[in-house]
């Protein structure tokens, strides 16, 4: 257990976990952004094909 001051192993583990989790989160956000961009461009293309301007 730690007090307010963390010992070295706990700090390293926590930083590693945080790095992994933030990397995963960033990757998920990137995926969402890419999907959203693809959906928007697909919708724009469909509307353009129908002769409508979005
Ligand atoms: Zn500790």
mmCIF file of the protein (N, C-alpha, C, O) and its ligand, coordinates in Angstrom:
data_MODEL
# 
_entry.id   MODEL 
# 
loop_
_entity.id 
_entity.type 
_entity.pdbx_number_of_molecules 
1 polymer     1 
2 non-polymer 1 
# 
_entity_poly.entity_id                      1 
_entity_poly.type                           'polypeptide(L)' 
_entity_poly.nstd_linkage                   no 
_entity_poly.nstd_monomer                   no 
_entity_poly.pdbx_seq_one_letter_code       
;(UNK)(UNK)(UNK)(UNK)(UNK)(UNK)(UNK)(UNK)(UNK)(UNK)(UNK)(UNK)(UNK)(UNK)(UNK)(UNK)
(UNK)(UNK)(UNK)(UNK)(UNK)(UNK)(UNK)(UNK)(UNK)(UNK)(UNK)(UNK)(UNK)(UNK)(UNK)(UNK)
(UNK)(UNK)(UNK)(UNK)(UNK)(UNK)(UNK)(UNK)(UNK)(UNK)(UNK)(UNK)(UNK)(UNK)(UNK)(UNK)
(UNK)(UNK)(UNK)(UNK)(UNK)(UNK)
;
_entity_poly.pdbx_seq_one_letter_code_can   XXXXXXXXXXXXXXXXXXXXXXXXXXXXXXXXXXXXXXXXXXXXXXXXXXXXXX 
_entity_poly.pdbx_strand_id                 A 
# 
loop_
_entity_poly_seq.entity_id 
_entity_poly_seq.num 
_entity_poly_seq.mon_id 
_entity_poly_seq.hetero 
1 1  UNK n 
1 2  UNK n 
1 3  UNK n 
1 4  UNK n 
1 5  UNK n 
1 6  UNK n 
1 7  UNK n 
1 8  UNK n 
1 9  UNK n 
1 10 UNK n 
1 11 UNK n 
1 12 UNK n 
1 13 UNK n 
1 14 UNK n 
1 15 UNK n 
1 16 UNK n 
1 17 UNK n 
1 18 UNK n 
1 19 UNK n 
1 20 UNK n 
1 21 UNK n 
1 22 UNK n 
1 23 UNK n 
1 24 UNK n 
1 25 UNK n 
1 26 UNK n 
1 27 UNK n 
1 28 UNK n 
1 29 UNK n 
1 30 UNK n 
1 31 UNK n 
1 32 UNK n 
1 33 UNK n 
1 34 UNK n 
1 35 UNK n 
1 36 UNK n 
1 37 UNK n 
1 38 UNK n 
1 39 UNK n 
1 40 UNK n 
1 41 UNK n 
1 42 UNK n 
1 43 UNK n 
1 44 UNK n 
1 45 UNK n 
1 46 UNK n 
1 47 UNK n 
1 48 UNK n 
1 49 UNK n 
1 50 UNK n 
1 51 UNK n 
1 52 UNK n 
1 53 UNK n 
1 54 UNK n 
# 
loop_
_struct_asym.id 
_struct_asym.entity_id 
A 1 
B 2 
# 
loop_
_chem_comp.id 
_chem_comp.type 
_chem_comp.mon_nstd_flag 
UNK 'L-peptide linking' . 
ZN  non-polymer         . 
# 
_pdbx_entity_nonpoly.entity_id   2 
_pdbx_entity_nonpoly.name        ? 
_pdbx_entity_nonpoly.comp_id     ZN 
# 
_pdbx_nonpoly_scheme.asym_id         B 
_pdbx_nonpoly_scheme.entity_id       2 
_pdbx_nonpoly_scheme.mon_id          ZN 
_pdbx_nonpoly_scheme.ndb_seq_num     1 
_pdbx_nonpoly_scheme.pdb_seq_num     101 
_pdbx_nonpoly_scheme.auth_seq_num    101 
_pdbx_nonpoly_scheme.pdb_mon_id      ZN 
_pdbx_nonpoly_scheme.auth_mon_id     ZN 
_pdbx_nonpoly_scheme.pdb_strand_id   A 
_pdbx_nonpoly_scheme.pdb_ins_code    . 
# 
loop_
_atom_site.group_PDB 
_atom_site.id 
_atom_site.type_symbol 
_atom_site.label_atom_id 
_atom_site.label_alt_id 
_atom_site.label_comp_id 
_atom_site.label_asym_id 
_atom_site.label_entity_id 
_atom_site.label_seq_id 
_atom_site.pdbx_PDB_ins_code 
_atom_site.Cartn_x 
_atom_site.Cartn_y 
_atom_site.Cartn_z 
_atom_site.occupancy 
_atom_site.B_iso_or_equiv 
_atom_site.pdbx_formal_charge 
_atom_site.auth_seq_id 
_atom_site.auth_comp_id 
_atom_site.auth_asym_id 
_atom_site.auth_atom_id 
_atom_site.pdbx_PDB_model_num 
ATOM   1   N  N  . UNK A 1 1  ? 0.834   -1.213 0.000   1.00 0.00 ? 1   UNK A N  1 
ATOM   2   C  CA . UNK A 1 1  ? 0.000   0.000  0.000   1.00 0.00 ? 1   UNK A CA 1 
ATOM   3   C  C  . UNK A 1 1  ? 0.862   1.253  0.000   1.00 0.00 ? 1   UNK A C  1 
ATOM   4   O  O  . UNK A 1 1  ? 2.016   1.230  0.426   1.00 0.00 ? 1   UNK A O  1 
ATOM   5   N  N  . UNK A 1 2  ? 0.301   2.311  -0.468  1.00 0.00 ? 2   UNK A N  1 
ATOM   6   C  CA . UNK A 1 2  ? 1.003   3.584  -0.532  1.00 0.00 ? 2   UNK A CA 1 
ATOM   7   C  C  . UNK A 1 2  ? 0.357   4.603  0.386   1.00 0.00 ? 2   UNK A C  1 
ATOM   8   O  O  . UNK A 1 2  ? -0.818  4.510  0.740   1.00 0.00 ? 2   UNK A O  1 
ATOM   9   N  N  . UNK A 1 3  ? 1.144   5.544  0.744   1.00 0.00 ? 3   UNK A N  1 
ATOM   10  C  CA . UNK A 1 3  ? 0.601   6.737  1.374   1.00 0.00 ? 3   UNK A CA 1 
ATOM   11  C  C  . UNK A 1 3  ? 0.264   7.690  0.249   1.00 0.00 ? 3   UNK A C  1 
ATOM   12  O  O  . UNK A 1 3  ? -0.115  7.260  -0.840  1.00 0.00 ? 3   UNK A O  1 
ATOM   13  N  N  . UNK A 1 4  ? 0.399   8.966  0.500   1.00 0.00 ? 4   UNK A N  1 
ATOM   14  C  CA . UNK A 1 4  ? 0.164   9.935  -0.566  1.00 0.00 ? 4   UNK A CA 1 
ATOM   15  C  C  . UNK A 1 4  ? 1.298   9.866  -1.581  1.00 0.00 ? 4   UNK A C  1 
ATOM   16  O  O  . UNK A 1 4  ? 1.093   10.032 -2.783  1.00 0.00 ? 4   UNK A O  1 
ATOM   17  N  N  . UNK A 1 5  ? 2.505   9.616  -1.061  1.00 0.00 ? 5   UNK A N  1 
ATOM   18  C  CA . UNK A 1 5  ? 3.680   9.476  -1.921  1.00 0.00 ? 5   UNK A CA 1 
ATOM   19  C  C  . UNK A 1 5  ? 3.750   8.030  -2.408  1.00 0.00 ? 5   UNK A C  1 
ATOM   20  O  O  . UNK A 1 5  ? 3.811   7.120  -1.581  1.00 0.00 ? 5   UNK A O  1 
ATOM   21  N  N  . UNK A 1 6  ? 3.743   7.791  -3.688  1.00 0.00 ? 6   UNK A N  1 
ATOM   22  C  CA . UNK A 1 6  ? 3.768   6.426  -4.217  1.00 0.00 ? 6   UNK A CA 1 
ATOM   23  C  C  . UNK A 1 6  ? 5.206   5.918  -4.286  1.00 0.00 ? 6   UNK A C  1 
ATOM   24  O  O  . UNK A 1 6  ? 6.142   6.677  -4.537  1.00 0.00 ? 6   UNK A O  1 
ATOM   25  N  N  . UNK A 1 7  ? 5.353   4.615  -4.057  1.00 0.00 ? 7   UNK A N  1 
ATOM   26  C  CA . UNK A 1 7  ? 6.670   4.014  -4.190  1.00 0.00 ? 7   UNK A CA 1 
ATOM   27  C  C  . UNK A 1 7  ? 6.970   3.812  -5.670  1.00 0.00 ? 7   UNK A C  1 
ATOM   28  O  O  . UNK A 1 7  ? 6.059   3.876  -6.496  1.00 0.00 ? 7   UNK A O  1 
ATOM   29  N  N  . UNK A 1 8  ? 8.211   3.573  -6.012  1.00 0.00 ? 8   UNK A N  1 
ATOM   30  C  CA . UNK A 1 8  ? 8.634   3.503  -7.407  1.00 0.00 ? 8   UNK A CA 1 
ATOM   31  C  C  . UNK A 1 8  ? 7.886   2.417  -8.210  1.00 0.00 ? 8   UNK A C  1 
ATOM   32  O  O  . UNK A 1 8  ? 7.397   2.719  -9.299  1.00 0.00 ? 8   UNK A O  1 
ATOM   33  N  N  . UNK A 1 9  ? 7.777   1.169  -7.719  1.00 0.00 ? 9   UNK A N  1 
ATOM   34  C  CA . UNK A 1 9  ? 7.073   0.142  -8.513  1.00 0.00 ? 9   UNK A CA 1 
ATOM   35  C  C  . UNK A 1 9  ? 5.618   0.510  -8.790  1.00 0.00 ? 9   UNK A C  1 
ATOM   36  O  O  . UNK A 1 9  ? 5.122   0.322  -9.901  1.00 0.00 ? 9   UNK A O  1 
ATOM   37  N  N  . UNK A 1 10 ? 4.944   1.032  -7.775  1.00 0.00 ? 10  UNK A N  1 
ATOM   38  C  CA . UNK A 1 10 ? 3.547   1.407  -7.960  1.00 0.00 ? 10  UNK A CA 1 
ATOM   39  C  C  . UNK A 1 10 ? 3.427   2.542  -8.971  1.00 0.00 ? 10  UNK A C  1 
ATOM   40  O  O  . UNK A 1 10 ? 2.536   2.523  -9.820  1.00 0.00 ? 10  UNK A O  1 
ATOM   41  N  N  . UNK A 1 11 ? 4.314   3.528  -8.887  1.00 0.00 ? 11  UNK A N  1 
ATOM   42  C  CA . UNK A 1 11 ? 4.283   4.662  -9.803  1.00 0.00 ? 11  UNK A CA 1 
ATOM   43  C  C  . UNK A 1 11 ? 4.520   4.214  -11.232 1.00 0.00 ? 11  UNK A C  1 
ATOM   44  O  O  . UNK A 1 11 ? 3.836   4.665  -12.151 1.00 0.00 ? 11  UNK A O  1 
ATOM   45  N  N  . UNK A 1 12 ? 5.495   3.320  -11.424 1.00 0.00 ? 12  UNK A N  1 
ATOM   46  C  CA . UNK A 1 12 ? 5.824   2.821  -12.764 1.00 0.00 ? 12  UNK A CA 1 
ATOM   47  C  C  . UNK A 1 12 ? 4.644   2.050  -13.347 1.00 0.00 ? 12  UNK A C  1 
ATOM   48  O  O  . UNK A 1 12 ? 4.302   2.208  -14.519 1.00 0.00 ? 12  UNK A O  1 
ATOM   49  N  N  . UNK A 1 13 ? 4.030   1.216  -12.515 1.00 0.00 ? 13  UNK A N  1 
ATOM   50  C  CA . UNK A 1 13 ? 2.889   0.406  -12.949 1.00 0.00 ? 13  UNK A CA 1 
ATOM   51  C  C  . UNK A 1 13 ? 1.723   1.305  -13.346 1.00 0.00 ? 13  UNK A C  1 
ATOM   52  O  O  . UNK A 1 13 ? 1.052   1.083  -14.354 1.00 0.00 ? 13  UNK A O  1 
ATOM   53  N  N  . UNK A 1 14 ? 1.504   2.328  -12.520 1.00 0.00 ? 14  UNK A N  1 
ATOM   54  C  CA . UNK A 1 14 ? 0.400   3.253  -12.762 1.00 0.00 ? 14  UNK A CA 1 
ATOM   55  C  C  . UNK A 1 14 ? 0.623   4.034  -14.054 1.00 0.00 ? 14  UNK A C  1 
ATOM   56  O  O  . UNK A 1 14 ? -0.295  4.223  -14.853 1.00 0.00 ? 14  UNK A O  1 
ATOM   57  N  N  . UNK A 1 15 ? 1.872   4.485  -14.241 1.00 0.00 ? 15  UNK A N  1 
ATOM   58  C  CA . UNK A 1 15 ? 2.181   5.240  -15.468 1.00 0.00 ? 15  UNK A CA 1 
ATOM   59  C  C  . UNK A 1 15 ? 2.012   4.359  -16.698 1.00 0.00 ? 15  UNK A C  1 
ATOM   60  O  O  . UNK A 1 15 ? 1.501   4.803  -17.726 1.00 0.00 ? 15  UNK A O  1 
ATOM   61  N  N  . UNK A 1 16 ? 2.453   3.084  -16.583 1.00 0.00 ? 16  UNK A N  1 
ATOM   62  C  CA . UNK A 1 16 ? 2.341   2.130  -17.687 1.00 0.00 ? 16  UNK A CA 1 
ATOM   63  C  C  . UNK A 1 16 ? 0.876   1.883  -18.035 1.00 0.00 ? 16  UNK A C  1 
ATOM   64  O  O  . UNK A 1 16 ? 0.487   1.876  -19.203 1.00 0.00 ? 16  UNK A O  1 
ATOM   65  N  N  . UNK A 1 17 ? 0.070   1.679  -16.982 1.00 0.00 ? 17  UNK A N  1 
ATOM   66  C  CA . UNK A 1 17 ? -1.359  1.457  -17.183 1.00 0.00 ? 17  UNK A CA 1 
ATOM   67  C  C  . UNK A 1 17 ? -2.000  2.670  -17.830 1.00 0.00 ? 17  UNK A C  1 
ATOM   68  O  O  . UNK A 1 17 ? -2.808  2.546  -18.751 1.00 0.00 ? 17  UNK A O  1 
ATOM   69  N  N  . UNK A 1 18 ? -1.632  3.847  -17.337 1.00 0.00 ? 18  UNK A N  1 
ATOM   70  C  CA . UNK A 1 18 ? -2.192  5.090  -17.876 1.00 0.00 ? 18  UNK A CA 1 
ATOM   71  C  C  . UNK A 1 18 ? -1.809  5.251  -19.343 1.00 0.00 ? 18  UNK A C  1 
ATOM   72  O  O  . UNK A 1 18 ? -2.632  5.654  -20.164 1.00 0.00 ? 18  UNK A O  1 
ATOM   73  N  N  . UNK A 1 19 ? -0.551  4.934  -19.670 1.00 0.00 ? 19  UNK A N  1 
ATOM   74  C  CA . UNK A 1 19 ? -0.080  5.052  -21.051 1.00 0.00 ? 19  UNK A CA 1 
ATOM   75  C  C  . UNK A 1 19 ? -0.865  4.099  -21.953 1.00 0.00 ? 19  UNK A C  1 
ATOM   76  O  O  . UNK A 1 19 ? -1.306  4.480  -23.038 1.00 0.00 ? 19  UNK A O  1 
ATOM   77  N  N  . UNK A 1 20 ? -1.033  2.870  -21.502 1.00 0.00 ? 20  UNK A N  1 
ATOM   78  C  CA . UNK A 1 20 ? -1.773  1.881  -22.294 1.00 0.00 ? 20  UNK A CA 1 
ATOM   79  C  C  . UNK A 1 20 ? -3.220  2.312  -22.503 1.00 0.00 ? 20  UNK A C  1 
ATOM   80  O  O  . UNK A 1 20 ? -3.756  2.227  -23.608 1.00 0.00 ? 20  UNK A O  1 
ATOM   81  N  N  . UNK A 1 21 ? -3.844  2.781  -21.410 1.00 0.00 ? 21  UNK A N  1 
ATOM   82  C  CA . UNK A 1 21 ? -5.253  3.171  -21.499 1.00 0.00 ? 21  UNK A CA 1 
ATOM   83  C  C  . UNK A 1 21 ? -5.436  4.396  -22.363 1.00 0.00 ? 21  UNK A C  1 
ATOM   84  O  O  . UNK A 1 21 ? -6.400  4.474  -23.125 1.00 0.00 ? 21  UNK A O  1 
ATOM   85  N  N  . UNK A 1 22 ? -4.517  5.375  -22.260 1.00 0.00 ? 22  UNK A N  1 
ATOM   86  C  CA . UNK A 1 22 ? -4.674  6.574  -23.094 1.00 0.00 ? 22  UNK A CA 1 
ATOM   87  C  C  . UNK A 1 22 ? -4.405  6.252  -24.553 1.00 0.00 ? 22  UNK A C  1 
ATOM   88  O  O  . UNK A 1 22 ? -5.032  6.832  -25.439 1.00 0.00 ? 22  UNK A O  1 
ATOM   89  N  N  . UNK A 1 23 ? -3.474  5.327  -24.818 1.00 0.00 ? 23  UNK A N  1 
ATOM   90  C  CA . UNK A 1 23 ? -3.220  4.910  -26.202 1.00 0.00 ? 23  UNK A CA 1 
ATOM   91  C  C  . UNK A 1 23 ? -4.461  4.243  -26.788 1.00 0.00 ? 23  UNK A C  1 
ATOM   92  O  O  . UNK A 1 23 ? -4.843  4.511  -27.927 1.00 0.00 ? 23  UNK A O  1 
ATOM   93  N  N  . UNK A 1 24 ? -5.090  3.365  -25.991 1.00 0.00 ? 24  UNK A N  1 
ATOM   94  C  CA . UNK A 1 24 ? -6.308  2.686  -26.439 1.00 0.00 ? 24  UNK A CA 1 
ATOM   95  C  C  . UNK A 1 24 ? -7.415  3.702  -26.708 1.00 0.00 ? 24  UNK A C  1 
ATOM   96  O  O  . UNK A 1 24 ? -8.128  3.609  -27.707 1.00 0.00 ? 24  UNK A O  1 
ATOM   97  N  N  . UNK A 1 25 ? -7.550  4.673  -25.803 1.00 0.00 ? 25  UNK A N  1 
ATOM   98  C  CA . UNK A 1 25 ? -8.592  5.688  -25.940 1.00 0.00 ? 25  UNK A CA 1 
ATOM   99  C  C  . UNK A 1 25 ? -8.368  6.516  -27.201 1.00 0.00 ? 25  UNK A C  1 
ATOM   100 O  O  . UNK A 1 25 ? -9.302  6.772  -27.961 1.00 0.00 ? 25  UNK A O  1 
ATOM   101 N  N  . UNK A 1 26 ? -7.110  6.935  -27.417 1.00 0.00 ? 26  UNK A N  1 
ATOM   102 C  CA . UNK A 1 26 ? -6.781  7.728  -28.608 1.00 0.00 ? 26  UNK A CA 1 
ATOM   103 C  C  . UNK A 1 26 ? -7.101  6.924  -29.864 1.00 0.00 ? 26  UNK A C  1 
ATOM   104 O  O  . UNK A 1 26 ? -7.647  7.462  -30.828 1.00 0.00 ? 26  UNK A O  1 
ATOM   105 N  N  . UNK A 1 27 ? -6.757  5.621  -29.851 1.00 0.00 ? 27  UNK A N  1 
ATOM   106 C  CA . UNK A 1 27 ? -7.001  4.761  -31.001 1.00 0.00 ? 27  UNK A CA 1 
ATOM   107 C  C  . UNK A 1 27 ? -8.499  4.658  -31.306 1.00 0.00 ? 27  UNK A C  1 
ATOM   108 O  O  . UNK A 1 27 ? -8.915  4.692  -32.464 1.00 0.00 ? 27  UNK A O  1 
ATOM   109 N  N  . UNK A 1 28 ? -9.302  4.532  -30.235 1.00 0.00 ? 28  UNK A N  1 
ATOM   110 C  CA . UNK A 1 28 ? -10.754 4.453  -30.402 1.00 0.00 ? 28  UNK A CA 1 
ATOM   111 C  C  . UNK A 1 28 ? -11.299 5.757  -30.982 1.00 0.00 ? 28  UNK A C  1 
ATOM   112 O  O  . UNK A 1 28 ? -12.140 5.743  -31.880 1.00 0.00 ? 28  UNK A O  1 
ATOM   113 N  N  . UNK A 1 29 ? -10.809 6.888  -30.458 1.00 0.00 ? 29  UNK A N  1 
ATOM   114 C  CA . UNK A 1 29 ? -11.253 8.199  -30.958 1.00 0.00 ? 29  UNK A CA 1 
ATOM   115 C  C  . UNK A 1 29 ? -10.871 8.363  -32.427 1.00 0.00 ? 29  UNK A C  1 
ATOM   116 O  O  . UNK A 1 29 ? -11.666 8.860  -33.224 1.00 0.00 ? 29  UNK A O  1 
ATOM   117 N  N  . UNK A 1 30 ? -9.653  7.944  -32.786 1.00 0.00 ? 30  UNK A N  1 
ATOM   118 C  CA . UNK A 1 30 ? -9.211  8.017  -34.188 1.00 0.00 ? 30  UNK A CA 1 
ATOM   119 C  C  . UNK A 1 30 ? -10.155 7.189  -35.069 1.00 0.00 ? 30  UNK A C  1 
ATOM   120 O  O  . UNK A 1 30 ? -10.549 7.629  -36.149 1.00 0.00 ? 30  UNK A O  1 
ATOM   121 N  N  . UNK A 1 31 ? -10.512 5.995  -34.602 1.00 0.00 ? 31  UNK A N  1 
ATOM   122 C  CA . UNK A 1 31 ? -11.435 5.137  -35.347 1.00 0.00 ? 31  UNK A CA 1 
ATOM   123 C  C  . UNK A 1 31 ? -12.784 5.795  -35.554 1.00 0.00 ? 31  UNK A C  1 
ATOM   124 O  O  . UNK A 1 31 ? -13.354 5.736  -36.644 1.00 0.00 ? 31  UNK A O  1 
ATOM   125 N  N  . UNK A 1 32 ? -13.299 6.430  -34.490 1.00 0.00 ? 32  UNK A N  1 
ATOM   126 C  CA . UNK A 1 32 ? -14.594 7.106  -34.578 1.00 0.00 ? 32  UNK A CA 1 
ATOM   127 C  C  . UNK A 1 32 ? -14.527 8.259  -35.568 1.00 0.00 ? 32  UNK A C  1 
ATOM   128 O  O  . UNK A 1 32 ? -15.435 8.446  -36.377 1.00 0.00 ? 32  UNK A O  1 
ATOM   129 N  N  . UNK A 1 33 ? -13.443 9.031  -35.498 1.00 0.00 ? 33  UNK A N  1 
ATOM   130 C  CA . UNK A 1 33 ? -13.280 10.177 -36.408 1.00 0.00 ? 33  UNK A CA 1 
ATOM   131 C  C  . UNK A 1 33 ? -13.210 9.695  -37.858 1.00 0.00 ? 33  UNK A C  1 
ATOM   132 O  O  . UNK A 1 33 ? -13.828 10.284 -38.745 1.00 0.00 ? 33  UNK A O  1 
ATOM   133 N  N  . UNK A 1 34 ? -12.456 8.626  -38.091 1.00 0.00 ? 34  UNK A N  1 
ATOM   134 C  CA . UNK A 1 34 ? -12.323 8.081  -39.452 1.00 0.00 ? 34  UNK A CA 1 
ATOM   135 C  C  . UNK A 1 34 ? -13.684 7.582  -39.952 1.00 0.00 ? 34  UNK A C  1 
ATOM   136 O  O  . UNK A 1 34 ? -14.058 7.841  -41.096 1.00 0.00 ? 34  UNK A O  1 
ATOM   137 N  N  . UNK A 1 35 ? -14.418 6.872  -39.102 1.00 0.00 ? 35  UNK A N  1 
ATOM   138 C  CA . UNK A 1 35 ? -15.745 6.384  -39.492 1.00 0.00 ? 35  UNK A CA 1 
ATOM   139 C  C  . UNK A 1 35 ? -16.706 7.533  -39.780 1.00 0.00 ? 35  UNK A C  1 
ATOM   140 O  O  . UNK A 1 35 ? -17.473 7.487  -40.741 1.00 0.00 ? 35  UNK A O  1 
ATOM   141 N  N  . UNK A 1 36 ? -16.656 8.566  -38.936 1.00 0.00 ? 36  UNK A N  1 
ATOM   142 C  CA . UNK A 1 36 ? -17.522 9.723  -39.120 1.00 0.00 ? 36  UNK A CA 1 
ATOM   143 C  C  . UNK A 1 36 ? -17.205 10.424 -40.439 1.00 0.00 ? 36  UNK A C  1 
ATOM   144 O  O  . UNK A 1 36 ? -18.109 10.805 -41.183 1.00 0.00 ? 36  UNK A O  1 
ATOM   145 N  N  . UNK A 1 37 ? -15.917 10.589 -40.720 1.00 0.00 ? 37  UNK A N  1 
ATOM   146 C  CA . UNK A 1 37 ? -15.505 11.233 -41.969 1.00 0.00 ? 37  UNK A CA 1 
ATOM   147 C  C  . UNK A 1 37 ? -15.967 10.413 -43.168 1.00 0.00 ? 37  UNK A C  1 
ATOM   148 O  O  . UNK A 1 37 ? -16.431 10.966 -44.166 1.00 0.00 ? 37  UNK A O  1 
ATOM   149 N  N  . UNK A 1 38 ? -15.837 9.085  -43.066 1.00 0.00 ? 38  UNK A N  1 
ATOM   150 C  CA . UNK A 1 38 ? -16.266 8.203  -44.153 1.00 0.00 ? 38  UNK A CA 1 
ATOM   151 C  C  . UNK A 1 38 ? -17.780 8.300  -44.357 1.00 0.00 ? 38  UNK A C  1 
ATOM   152 O  O  . UNK A 1 38 ? -18.260 8.357  -45.489 1.00 0.00 ? 38  UNK A O  1 
ATOM   153 N  N  . UNK A 1 39 ? -18.526 8.317  -43.244 1.00 0.00 ? 39  UNK A N  1 
ATOM   154 C  CA . UNK A 1 39 ? -19.985 8.417  -43.320 1.00 0.00 ? 39  UNK A CA 1 
ATOM   155 C  C  . UNK A 1 39 ? -20.408 9.743  -43.923 1.00 0.00 ? 39  UNK A C  1 
ATOM   156 O  O  . UNK A 1 39 ? -21.327 9.792  -44.740 1.00 0.00 ? 39  UNK A O  1 
ATOM   157 N  N  . UNK A 1 40 ? -19.737 10.829 -43.524 1.00 0.00 ? 40  UNK A N  1 
ATOM   158 C  CA . UNK A 1 40 ? -20.077 12.156 -44.046 1.00 0.00 ? 40  UNK A CA 1 
ATOM   159 C  C  . UNK A 1 40 ? -19.773 12.238 -45.542 1.00 0.00 ? 40  UNK A C  1 
ATOM   160 O  O  . UNK A 1 40 ? -20.569 12.775 -46.312 1.00 0.00 ? 40  UNK A O  1 
ATOM   161 N  N  . UNK A 1 41 ? -18.630 11.708 -45.946 1.00 0.00 ? 41  UNK A N  1 
ATOM   162 C  CA . UNK A 1 41 ? -18.267 11.779 -47.372 1.00 0.00 ? 41  UNK A CA 1 
ATOM   163 C  C  . UNK A 1 41 ? -19.177 10.869 -48.194 1.00 0.00 ? 41  UNK A C  1 
ATOM   164 O  O  . UNK A 1 41 ? -19.516 11.198 -49.331 1.00 0.00 ? 41  UNK A O  1 
ATOM   165 N  N  . UNK A 1 42 ? -19.579 9.711  -47.620 1.00 0.00 ? 42  UNK A N  1 
ATOM   166 C  CA . UNK A 1 42 ? -20.498 8.804  -48.316 1.00 0.00 ? 42  UNK A CA 1 
ATOM   167 C  C  . UNK A 1 42 ? -21.862 9.470  -48.496 1.00 0.00 ? 42  UNK A C  1 
ATOM   168 O  O  . UNK A 1 42 ? -22.491 9.346  -49.548 1.00 0.00 ? 42  UNK A O  1 
ATOM   169 N  N  . UNK A 1 43 ? -22.308 10.172 -47.466 1.00 0.00 ? 43  UNK A N  1 
ATOM   170 C  CA . UNK A 1 43 ? -23.586 10.870 -47.508 1.00 0.00 ? 43  UNK A CA 1 
ATOM   171 C  C  . UNK A 1 43 ? -23.520 12.012 -48.533 1.00 0.00 ? 43  UNK A C  1 
ATOM   172 O  O  . UNK A 1 43 ? -24.452 12.229 -49.308 1.00 0.00 ? 43  UNK A O  1 
ATOM   173 N  N  . UNK A 1 44 ? -22.401 12.729 -48.511 1.00 0.00 ? 44  UNK A N  1 
ATOM   174 C  CA . UNK A 1 44 ? -22.218 13.836 -49.464 1.00 0.00 ? 44  UNK A CA 1 
ATOM   175 C  C  . UNK A 1 44 ? -22.214 13.300 -50.884 1.00 0.00 ? 44  UNK A C  1 
ATOM   176 O  O  . UNK A 1 44 ? -22.799 13.908 -51.780 1.00 0.00 ? 44  UNK A O  1 
ATOM   177 N  N  . UNK A 1 45 ? -21.553 12.156 -51.095 1.00 0.00 ? 45  UNK A N  1 
ATOM   178 C  CA . UNK A 1 45 ? -21.490 11.550 -52.422 1.00 0.00 ? 45  UNK A CA 1 
ATOM   179 C  C  . UNK A 1 45 ? -22.882 11.095 -52.876 1.00 0.00 ? 45  UNK A C  1 
ATOM   180 O  O  . UNK A 1 45 ? -23.248 11.253 -54.041 1.00 0.00 ? 45  UNK A O  1 
ATOM   181 N  N  . UNK A 1 46 ? -23.650 10.528 -51.939 1.00 0.00 ? 46  UNK A N  1 
ATOM   182 C  CA . UNK A 1 46 ? -25.010 10.060 -52.257 1.00 0.00 ? 46  UNK A CA 1 
ATOM   183 C  C  . UNK A 1 46 ? -25.896 11.242 -52.613 1.00 0.00 ? 46  UNK A C  1 
ATOM   184 O  O  . UNK A 1 46 ? -26.657 11.186 -53.579 1.00 0.00 ? 46  UNK A O  1 
ATOM   185 N  N  . UNK A 1 47 ? -25.798 12.313 -51.830 1.00 0.00 ? 47  UNK A N  1 
ATOM   186 C  CA . UNK A 1 47 ? -26.597 13.504 -52.108 1.00 0.00 ? 47  UNK A CA 1 
ATOM   187 C  C  . UNK A 1 47 ? -26.162 14.143 -53.428 1.00 0.00 ? 47  UNK A C  1 
ATOM   188 O  O  . UNK A 1 47 ? -26.996 14.632 -54.190 1.00 0.00 ? 47  UNK A O  1 
ATOM   189 N  N  . UNK A 1 48 ? -24.865 14.136 -53.692 1.00 0.00 ? 48  UNK A N  1 
ATOM   190 C  CA . UNK A 1 48 ? -24.344 14.676 -54.937 1.00 0.00 ? 48  UNK A CA 1 
ATOM   191 C  C  . UNK A 1 48 ? -24.839 13.868 -56.127 1.00 0.00 ? 48  UNK A C  1 
ATOM   192 O  O  . UNK A 1 48 ? -25.149 14.424 -57.180 1.00 0.00 ? 48  UNK A O  1 
ATOM   193 N  N  . UNK A 1 49 ? -24.911 12.526 -55.949 1.00 0.00 ? 49  UNK A N  1 
ATOM   194 C  CA . UNK A 1 49 ? -25.395 11.642 -56.994 1.00 0.00 ? 49  UNK A CA 1 
ATOM   195 C  C  . UNK A 1 49 ? -26.856 11.886 -57.323 1.00 0.00 ? 49  UNK A C  1 
ATOM   196 O  O  . UNK A 1 49 ? -27.288 11.667 -58.454 1.00 0.00 ? 49  UNK A O  1 
ATOM   197 N  N  . UNK A 1 50 ? -27.623 12.343 -56.327 1.00 0.00 ? 50  UNK A N  1 
ATOM   198 C  CA . UNK A 1 50 ? -29.031 12.627 -56.536 1.00 0.00 ? 50  UNK A CA 1 
ATOM   199 C  C  . UNK A 1 50 ? -29.241 14.045 -57.074 1.00 0.00 ? 50  UNK A C  1 
ATOM   200 O  O  . UNK A 1 50 ? -30.373 14.471 -57.308 1.00 0.00 ? 50  UNK A O  1 
ATOM   201 N  N  . UNK A 1 51 ? -28.146 14.759 -57.264 1.00 0.00 ? 51  UNK A N  1 
ATOM   202 C  CA . UNK A 1 51 ? -28.246 16.115 -57.769 1.00 0.00 ? 51  UNK A CA 1 
ATOM   203 C  C  . UNK A 1 51 ? -28.669 17.107 -56.705 1.00 0.00 ? 51  UNK A C  1 
ATOM   204 O  O  . UNK A 1 51 ? -29.200 18.173 -57.018 1.00 0.00 ? 51  UNK A O  1 
ATOM   205 N  N  . UNK A 1 52 ? -28.438 16.762 -55.452 1.00 0.00 ? 52  UNK A N  1 
ATOM   206 C  CA . UNK A 1 52 ? -28.778 17.660 -54.359 1.00 0.00 ? 52  UNK A CA 1 
ATOM   207 C  C  . UNK A 1 52 ? -27.499 18.189 -53.729 1.00 0.00 ? 52  UNK A C  1 
ATOM   208 O  O  . UNK A 1 52 ? -26.514 17.463 -53.602 1.00 0.00 ? 52  UNK A O  1 
ATOM   209 N  N  . UNK A 1 53 ? -27.520 19.431 -53.344 1.00 0.00 ? 53  UNK A N  1 
ATOM   210 C  CA . UNK A 1 53 ? -26.369 19.986 -52.645 1.00 0.00 ? 53  UNK A CA 1 
ATOM   211 C  C  . UNK A 1 53 ? -26.647 19.973 -51.152 1.00 0.00 ? 53  UNK A C  1 
ATOM   212 O  O  . UNK A 1 53 ? -27.654 20.528 -50.712 1.00 0.00 ? 53  UNK A O  1 
ATOM   213 N  N  . UNK A 1 54 ? -25.780 19.355 -50.364 1.00 0.00 ? 54  UNK A N  1 
ATOM   214 C  CA . UNK A 1 54 ? -26.005 19.246 -48.937 1.00 0.00 ? 54  UNK A CA 1 
ATOM   215 C  C  . UNK A 1 54 ? -25.837 20.581 -48.199 1.00 0.00 ? 54  UNK A C  1 
ATOM   216 O  O  . UNK A 1 54 ? -25.999 20.637 -46.980 1.00 0.00 ? 54  UNK A O  1 
HETATM 217 ZN ZN . ZN  B 2 .  ? 3.612   0.908  -3.591  1.00 0.00 ? 101 ZN  A ZN 1 
# 
